[in-house]
Amino acid sequence: LAMGCEQLGGTDWGSIDISLVRRAVQRAWEVGITVFDTADVYGLGKSEEELCKALGRHRFDAFIITKFGVAWNDGNGQRAKTYFDSSPKHLAISLENSLRRLQIEAIPLYMVHWPDPKVNLSDTLEVLEKLRDTGKILNFGLSNFQAADIQEYSSSYSISSFQGSFNLLDWRDQEQIFKSAKEKNLACFSYGPLAQGL
C-alpha cells in the first residue's frame, strides 16, 4: 500500500487541515505503510516539504515516490499556471529542489509525471539513468503514459515502474496500460482508487 500525499499541498482537495493530514501520514507509518507518493507540483512544493515534516527521521527509511515534469509560473496572488516540462534542464532543477524539500540524499523512486509533447522522452530517460548511476535517485518510472510508450521505452531504458489512475469510474482504458506495464515487469502503482470520493 502507498499513501498519496497530494493533500499535504493544501490545494485541490477542498478545505484542508494540514495538521490532520500530517497526523494521518504519521499514523500510516505507525501501522506499517512505508510508501508515500507525492510530486513537486502538489502545492507548488508544499506537499514535499510537509511530507518531510510529517515523516521526520523516518523519511530516511520510507520509500518516497515523487514526480517532476509539471512546471509552474507564479500566479501573482492568483492560481499559478502549470505547464508540462520534462526537459533535461528542468529535470536537473526539479530534482535538486525535491531533494532539498524532502531533506534526503536520494529519491527512492522518481517519476516523469506526465507526457510532454515538446520533449523527446529518450533525452529525459538518458538523464534519469545518469542520475541513478550517481545515486541521486534509486529508481525511475513513468506516470500517466500510454501502453505504446511503456512498450517502446522500457526495452531501451531501465524503467522500473508505472503509475496511472485506476478506479471503478476509470478502469477500462487503463486496464491495458497496466497489463503492458506488468508484461514488462514494471512495479505498478495506481492513484485515485476512490476517484477523490466519487
C-alpha positions in Angstrom: 0.0 0.0 0.0 1.1 3.5 -0.7 -0.3 6.7 0.8 -1.0 9.5 -1.6 0.2 12.9 -0.2 -1.3 15.5 -2.6 -3.5 16.8 0.2 -0.3 17.9 2.0 0.0 20.6 -0.7 -3.2 22.2 0.7 -4.9 22.7 -2.7 -7.4 20.9 -5.0 -8.9 18.9 -2.2 -11.3 21.4 -0.7 -10.7 22.7 2.8 -7.6 21.0 4.3 -6.3 20.9 7.9 -2.6 20.2 7.2 -2.0 19.2 10.8 -4.6 16.4 10.4 -3.1 15.2 7.1 0.3 15.3 8.8 -1.1 13.1 11.6 -2.6 10.7 9.0 0.9 10.3 7.5 2.4 9.6 10.9 -0.4 7.1 11.7 0.2 5.4 8.3 3.8 4.9 9.2 2.9 3.5 12.7 0.7 0.8 11.2 3.3 -0.2 8.6 2.7 1.8 5.5 6.2 2.8 4.2 5.5 4.1 0.7 4.5 7.7 0.3 3.6 9.3 -3.1 3.9 13.0 -3.8 5.0 15.3 -6.6 6.8 18.6 -6.8 3.8 20.4 -8.3 1.4 19.4 -5.4 1.0 22.7 -3.6 3.9 24.0 -5.7 6.4 22.2 -3.5 4.5 22.4 -0.2 3.5 18.7 -0.3 7.1 17.6 -0.3 8.0 20.0 2.5 5.1 18.8 4.6 5.8 15.1 3.9 9.4 15.8 5.2 7.9 17.3 8.4 5.3 14.6 8.9 7.8 11.7 8.5 10.6 13.4 10.4 13.6 11.0 10.8 11.5 8.2 9.3 11.9 9.9 5.9 15.3 8.1 5.6 13.6 4.7 5.9 10.5 5.5 3.9 10.1 4.7 0.2 9.2 8.1 -1.1 7.9 8.5 -4.6 8.0 12.0 -6.1 7.4 13.2 -9.6 8.6 16.0 -11.9 7.6 17.3 -15.3 4.9 19.8 -14.4 6.4 23.3 -14.1 4.6 26.4 -12.9 4.7 30.2 -13.1 4.0 32.3 -10.0 0.4 33.4 -10.2 1.0 36.9 -8.6 -1.6 36.2 -5.9 -3.8 34.1 -8.2 -3.6 30.5 -9.0 -0.3 29.5 -10.6 -0.3 28.5 -14.2 1.1 25.0 -14.8 2.6 23.5 -18.0 4.5 20.4 -19.0 8.3 20.5 -18.9 10.2 17.2 -18.7 13.3 18.6 -20.4 16.7 17.6 -19.1 17.3 21.2 -18.0 14.1 21.3 -15.9 14.7 17.8 -14.6 18.0 18.9 -13.1 16.4 21.8 -11.3 13.4 19.9 -10.2 15.5 17.1 -8.7 17.6 19.4 -6.6 14.5 21.2 -5.4 12.8 18.0 -4.4 15.9 16.7 -2.6 16.1 20.0 -0.7 12.4 20.0 0.2 12.3 16.3 1.3 15.7 16.7 3.0 17.0 13.3 1.8 20.1 12.4 -0.2 18.4 10.2 -2.8 14.9 9.8 -4.0 13.8 6.1 -3.9 11.5 6.5 -7.0 11.5 9.5 -9.3 8.8 9.6 -11.9 8.1 11.5 -15.1 4.7 12.9 -14.1 3.0 13.4 -17.5 4.0 13.0 -21.2 5.5 16.3 -22.5 4.8 16.6 -26.3 7.6 19.1 -26.7 10.4 16.8 -25.3 11.9 13.6 -26.7 11.4 11.2 -23.8 14.6 9.4 -24.7 16.5 12.6 -23.7 14.8 12.7 -20.4 15.3 9.0 -19.7 19.0 9.2 -20.5 19.5 11.8 -17.9 17.5 9.8 -15.4 19.8 6.8 -16.0 22.8 9.0 -15.3 21.2 10.4 -12.1 20.5 6.9 -11.0 24.2 6.0 -11.6 25.3 8.9 -9.4 22.9 7.8 -6.6 20.7 10.9 -6.5 17.7 8.7 -7.5 17.5 5.0 -6.9 14.8 4.1 -9.4 12.8 6.0 -12.1 9.4 5.4 -13.8 6.6 6.8 -15.9 3.3 8.2 -14.7 0.2 8.7 -16.9 1.9 7.4 -20.1 0.3 5.1 -22.7 0.9 1.4 -23.3 2.8 2.1 -26.5 5.3 4.3 -24.6 5.8 1.6 -22.0 6.4 -1.0 -24.6 8.8 1.2 -26.6 10.9 2.8 -23.8 11.1 0.0 -21.3 13.0 -2.1 -23.8 15.8 0.5 -24.1 15.9 2.0 -20.6 15.8 0.6 -17.1 12.4 2.0 -16.2 11.3 0.3 -13.0 7.7 1.4 -12.5 4.4 2.7 -14.0 1.7 4.8 -12.3 -1.7 5.5 -13.6 -5.3 6.3 -12.5 -7.3 3.2 -11.7 -10.8 3.1 -10.1 -14.3 2.0 -10.8 -15.0 5.1 -12.9 -11.8 5.0 -14.9 -10.5 1.5 -15.5 -11.4 0.2 -18.9 -8.8 2.3 -20.8 -6.3 1.9 -18.0 -6.5 -1.9 -17.8 -4.5 -2.4 -21.0 -1.8 0.1 -19.9 -1.3 -1.7 -16.6 -1.3 -5.0 -18.4 1.5 -3.7 -20.7 3.5 -2.5 -17.7 3.2 -5.8 -15.9 4.3 -7.6 -19.1 7.5 -5.5 -18.9 7.9 -6.4 -15.2 7.4 -2.9 -14.0 6.2 -2.2 -10.5 2.6 -0.8 -10.9 1.1 1.9 -8.7 -2.4 3.2 -9.1 -3.7 6.5 -7.9 -7.2 7.8 -7.3 -8.6 4.4 -6.2 -11.7 6.2 -4.8 -11.8 8.9 -7.5 -11.4 11.6 -4.9 -14.5 10.3 -3.1 -16.8 10.0 -6.2 
